[in-house]
């Protein structure tokens, strides 16, 4: 395998991995739309929904103010 073939294979692998990440939109009852880089996770003990925002910061929101979560 030549260097060119390896570079092409590496590019396809990188594109494949970038396509695997799932982004979500959290809609609140007040009409706010929160964009995430991962699937939000609910802590049943606290009622908080944790997610990674588009800036790479971990955030939490009370699940009671969430109207829906949609994968985009």
C-alpha positions as CSV (number, residue, x, y, z in Angstrom):
1,X,0.0,0.0,0.0
2,X,1.5,3.3,-1.0
3,X,1.5,6.5,1.1
4,X,-1.2,7.9,-1.2
5,X,-3.5,4.9,-0.5
6,X,-2.9,5.2,3.2
7,X,-3.7,8.9,3.2
8,X,-7.0,8.2,1.3
9,X,-7.9,5.4,3.7
10,X,-7.2,7.7,6.6
11,X,-9.4,10.4,5.2
12,X,-12.3,7.9,4.7
13,X,-11.8,6.6,8.2
14,X,-11.9,10.2,9.7
15,X,-15.1,11.0,7.7
16,X,-16.7,7.7,9.0
17,X,-15.9,8.6,12.6
18,X,-17.2,12.1,12.3
19,X,-20.5,10.8,10.9
20,X,-21.0,8.6,13.9
21,X,-21.4,11.3,16.4
22,X,-25.1,12.1,17.2
23,X,-26.3,15.7,17.8
24,X,-29.5,16.4,19.6
25,X,-31.8,19.4,20.1
26,X,-33.3,19.9,23.5
27,X,-36.5,21.9,23.3
28,X,-37.7,23.6,26.6
29,X,-41.2,24.4,27.6
30,X,-40.3,28.1,27.3
31,X,-39.4,27.6,23.6
32,X,-35.6,27.6,24.0
33,X,-33.6,25.3,21.7
34,X,-30.4,23.8,23.1
35,X,-28.0,22.1,20.7
36,X,-25.9,19.2,21.9
37,X,-22.9,17.3,20.7
38,X,-24.0,14.0,22.4
39,X,-27.0,12.2,23.6
40,X,-28.3,13.8,26.8
41,X,-28.2,11.6,29.9
42,X,-30.8,11.8,32.7
43,X,-29.8,11.4,36.3
44,X,-32.9,9.9,37.8
45,X,-31.8,10.7,41.4
46,X,-31.5,14.5,40.7
47,X,-33.8,14.9,37.7
48,X,-31.1,16.7,35.8
49,X,-30.3,16.2,32.2
50,X,-26.6,16.4,31.4
51,X,-25.3,17.2,27.9
52,X,-22.2,18.5,26.0
53,X,-23.1,21.8,24.3
54,X,-21.8,22.9,20.9
55,X,-18.9,24.8,22.6
56,X,-17.7,21.6,24.3
57,X,-19.0,22.6,27.8
58,X,-20.8,20.2,30.1
59,X,-24.3,21.6,31.0
60,X,-27.2,20.4,33.1
61,X,-30.9,21.3,32.9
62,X,-33.8,20.3,35.0
63,X,-35.7,17.6,33.1
64,X,-39.1,19.2,34.2
65,X,-38.5,22.2,31.9
66,X,-37.7,19.9,28.8
67,X,-40.6,19.4,26.3
68,X,-38.8,17.1,23.9
69,X,-35.4,15.8,22.8
70,X,-34.9,15.3,19.0
71,X,-31.9,13.7,17.3
72,X,-30.7,15.8,14.3
